[in-house]
Amino acid sequence: MSKIDEADFGNSELRIRPMNQSDCTSLSDLTAQLAEFEKMGHLNHMTPQRVFNDKYVRCPSLFEALIAEVKSSEDFDWVVVGSAIYIVGFSLRWGKYTYLEDLFVRSDYRNKGIGTKLFTSVIQKSRDEHGSRSMHWAVVNWNEKAKKFYRQFGGDECKGSIRFRFDENHKFLQTSN
Ligand SMILES: CC(C)(COP(=O)(O)OP(=O)(O)OC[C@H]1O[C@@H](n2cnc3c(N)ncnc32)[C@H](O)[C@@H]1OP(=O)(O)O)[C@@H](O)C(=O)NCCC(=O)NCCS
């Protein structure tokens, strides 16, 4: 039995599904919560409209998102409680690979197996639908809970490299966008 089968949701149900256009606000909210959690709220400029534009306007296959929803037996509404955002990339070193950009579960729904279900769903889709040969992701140094979570799955920690980035205010990215 998987952890999700054992999870105690009271009288609720859980489902994992791909995002659709109506999820842009929820994804923007969850992204803001993750940015706050990672003490990077000041760098988060995501809005529902931006999620919509980035997902559906220019390049629909740019990123994929899985949504975790819980349905309460009280009002029968599905409530978004978590998400996983990933992209499929390519390098000559790795071939086709998946990069897990964000994994987030609302704080009041953690430790019930939802993160595990989202993470394993990304693995499954990467392997079976996209044909990825490896999966990569990053965790901020101090996030011991997430490191412990990921270690359970046996991922290799990448030593010897650091990440660089240009934020959106960087002069190289000042375009008409
Ligand atoms: C990391 C994160 C996604 C995990 O989500 P989650 O839903 O809590 O994950 P799970 O419930 O599957 O697993 C969490 C723990 O609960 C345990 N667990 C799973 N199902 C359980 C259940 N039914 N009852 C009790 N414990 C359970 C797991 O074994 C795991 O144990 P650990 O703390 O020893 O690793 C979540 O904590 C989160 O969103 N954190 C903030 C953002 C973050 O750190 N994101 C990842 C870095 S980008």
The ligand as a MOL file (V3000), in Angstrom:
LIG
                    3D

  0  0  0     0  0            999 V3000
M  V30 BEGIN CTAB
M  V30 COUNTS 48 50 0 0 0
M  V30 BEGIN ATOM
M  V30 1 C 8.5760 19.1190 1.0880 0
M  V30 2 C 7.0460 19.0030 0.9820 0
M  V30 3 C 6.6480 19.2290 -0.4750 0
M  V30 4 C 6.6230 17.6160 1.4030 0
M  V30 5 O 5.2120 17.5370 1.2640 0
M  V30 6 P 4.3340 16.6200 2.2360 0
M  V30 7 O 2.9690 16.5320 1.6890 0
M  V30 8 O 4.4790 17.0630 3.6230 0
M  V30 9 O 5.0970 15.2330 2.0050 0
M  V30 10 P 4.6900 13.7990 2.5720 0
M  V30 11 O 3.5300 13.9220 3.4740 0
M  V30 12 O 4.5820 12.8770 1.4220 0
M  V30 13 O 5.9930 13.4100 3.3730 0
M  V30 14 C 6.4370 14.2380 4.4530 0
M  V30 15 C 6.7220 13.3850 5.6530 0
M  V30 16 O 5.4910 12.8520 6.1230 0
M  V30 17 C 5.5830 11.4430 6.1940 0
M  V30 18 N 4.2600 10.9130 5.8590 0
M  V30 19 C 3.7570 10.6370 4.6500 0
M  V30 20 N 2.5070 10.1830 4.7590 0
M  V30 21 C 2.2070 10.1910 6.0670 0
M  V30 22 C 1.0690 9.8340 6.8050 0
M  V30 23 N -0.0380 9.3840 6.2360 0
M  V30 24 N 1.1160 10.0000 8.1470 0
M  V30 25 C 2.2120 10.4700 8.7410 0
M  V30 26 N 3.3490 10.8270 8.0950 0
M  V30 27 C 3.3250 10.6810 6.7770 0
M  V30 28 C 6.6400 11.0780 5.1930 0
M  V30 29 O 7.2440 9.8400 5.4930 0
M  V30 30 C 7.6080 12.2150 5.3320 0
M  V30 31 O 8.4610 11.9920 6.4320 0
M  V30 32 P 9.8340 12.8180 6.6620 0
M  V30 33 O 9.4460 14.1090 7.2950 0
M  V30 34 O 10.5820 11.9090 7.5600 0
M  V30 35 O 10.4900 13.0160 5.3280 0
M  V30 36 C 6.3220 20.0050 1.9130 0
M  V30 37 O 6.8370 19.8760 3.2110 0
M  V30 38 C 6.4490 21.4440 1.4840 0
M  V30 39 O 5.7090 21.9250 0.6240 0
M  V30 40 N 7.3950 22.1670 2.1070 0
M  V30 41 C 7.5820 23.5760 1.8170 0
M  V30 42 C 8.1650 23.7920 0.4350 0
M  V30 43 C 9.3460 22.9090 0.1650 0
M  V30 44 O 10.2130 22.7060 1.0020 0
M  V30 45 N 9.3920 22.3800 -1.0790 0
M  V30 46 C 10.4530 21.5020 -1.5110 0
M  V30 47 C 11.6530 22.2330 -1.9150 0
M  V30 48 S 11.4710 23.0230 -3.4700 0
M  V30 END ATOM
M  V30 BEGIN BOND
M  V30 1 1 1 2
M  V30 2 1 2 3
M  V30 3 1 2 4
M  V30 4 1 2 36
M  V30 5 1 4 5
M  V30 6 1 5 6
M  V30 7 2 6 7
M  V30 8 1 6 8
M  V30 9 1 6 9
M  V30 10 1 9 10
M  V30 11 2 10 11
M  V30 12 1 10 12
M  V30 13 1 10 13
M  V30 14 1 13 14
M  V30 15 1 14 15
M  V30 16 1 15 16
M  V30 17 1 15 30
M  V30 18 1 16 17
M  V30 19 1 17 18
M  V30 20 1 17 28
M  V30 21 1 18 19
M  V30 22 1 18 27
M  V30 23 2 19 20
M  V30 24 1 20 21
M  V30 25 1 21 22
M  V30 26 2 21 27
M  V30 27 1 22 23
M  V30 28 2 22 24
M  V30 29 1 24 25
M  V30 30 2 25 26
M  V30 31 1 26 27
M  V30 32 1 28 29
M  V30 33 1 28 30
M  V30 34 1 30 31
M  V30 35 1 31 32
M  V30 36 2 32 33
M  V30 37 1 32 34
M  V30 38 1 32 35
M  V30 39 1 36 37
M  V30 40 1 36 38
M  V30 41 2 38 39
M  V30 42 1 38 40
M  V30 43 1 40 41
M  V30 44 1 41 42
M  V30 45 1 42 43
M  V30 46 2 43 44
M  V30 47 1 43 45
M  V30 48 1 45 46
M  V30 49 1 46 47
M  V30 50 1 47 48
M  V30 END BOND
M  V30 END CTAB
M  END
